[in-house]
């Protein structure tokens, strides 16, 4: 819900004068104290009026989709109408994969979803590999990593669609491609710590293989594949127990299994010592694995101290790239402050941030207003050397040689900043060994 509110706020701020946004504002003002489900049901009703009045308004269709998601609609007609219009109004190859995911997840328009996914995957496959610059920047290395994984989510949706359509040979081929990427380029370009990699990457192979095995009546295979993720503590940490959502207990009993045997089979061991438990339901996103030496640095912090490459020697450094005007960065800043406070007496790990603010006075005022005390190195010019086209909100983990070894742009810790703190200190400890 909080993610939705942030997205809506960003859209509203960027869409001044949009009649659908004005209508949303007026509707929002009437919803004080209304429960979430009641509110979403009402949004489903009023958004029908908005899309009828403004059929070419993307924001109106996006609110209609939100209402369908939140009310768990199973109307094939509505899902098809809403997602096809969002695809129509969005840039090519930006939303089509998400539309197909909607349909497969809801169990509607599955044939249309398969066709859409095949087209999108073919388009992704046809894209040329990013060309590195003469001297690799950090952006080059990160782009190359994510380029290899572009079709992953669409392939997972495609496999599920093919299973539902009983196209089992095609589903197996799709699953084989997923497995090949996970065992190949994923391990080459991404940190494979199961804390981040297992729940939403490696586990997908086991899940899809299990679903296909059940569909084909291969009970022993189904149990083996289900066990591959149900009894994994890293999966449990994020998703608790999804046993009730699967046919696994019935498969177990179908081959003569007892309740006692099931309890032993499905038992989940604890996480290894020292691995952060985080917060249930909060995903740790994957890190890109790089080896990038920072270019020569002479950048002043807000206290006037000049930082050079020498300041990154002999210790692990957590770096965050941000700006005071970057609203999506703000939730992470409180976690960084907590991390910095825990690191005050440590000589082996430090935390610094890089700001691209060009108005020093506004940056200083922001830090004072929020009572943040972590170091801020302010230099847009330097950041552009490292990342000619940068995305704010990046985290870097640097080793004791002054090289960036892990990079991540996505964070998913709204309301669970303590989980991010735990992860950062854990990863820094691993990098320092």
Beta strands, then each sheet from edge to edge (+ up, - down):
strand 1: 288-293
strand 2: 298-300
strand 3: 306-308
strand 4: 316-322
strand 5: 349-355
strand 6: 375-378
strand 7: 394-398
strand 8: 403-408
sheet 1: 1+ 8- 7+ 4- 5- 6-
sheet 2: 2+ 3-
end
